[in-house]
Amino acid sequence: MNADVLSGGSFVNTIFDGVMGLATAGELDGGHPFFRSLRDAGKLTLPWISIYYSNNDAKPGQIIFGGVDNALMLPQSSMTWHPPGSMYPTYWTVNIERIEVGSEVVYSCEEGSSCSLTSAPREAMVDSGTSLIMIPDNVGSLDVKSFTASGDCGNVNSLPEITFFMRSVDGTLMPYSLTGSDYTINRAGSCLTGNCINPCHMRTKLE
């Protein structure tokens, strides 16, 4: 499928040569995602897509079709598999069970809790096209100011960790933590976390 017209600030204001979607949503309009064409043609060793994000020009990011590059994985790390969410089957989503800012639980939708699966952000979309973390404004006791970087970067090292918990396929609740420097953009000594006006936009440094 070809795009003849672009709309919306994210597309119009960004300089790039094109967009190659990796979600399966395009199939609703008769499209056929590139990676599925590779799979159907027998070109993939494994039916996997792996993405390595980097903020180091000396070690640029990569996208690998058909496997993973073990050399890019953290030492002594291994892959953890998470079951996909069910609400948005045409996108890559995972279930978020808990969010903590520092030691405070700001959101919980664990098994047995009273959260509403229709109103709470039960699922998180994994989007390869952005380093933004977007958080709906109905996330419990989320206090945006508690993790907002000052313009002079003076408080970055004291910002709390933000931890997202997802359950793996074997039932283990896995924490994924971001430090202040992870979710702050530092450009020549000027820092930016983002804004939080329905929904919250929190930038990570992996741009």
Secondary structure, DSSP 4 states (H G I P E B T S, - for coil): -------SHHHHTS--S-----SSGGGGGT---HHHHHHHTT--SSS-EEEE--S-TTS--EEEESS--GGGSPTT------PBPSS-TTS-EEE--EEEETTEEEEE--TT----TTTS--EEE--TT--EEEE-TTSTT--GGGGPPPTTSTTGGGSPPEEEEEE-TTS-EEEEEE-TTTT-EEETTEEE-EEESSSEEEE-S--
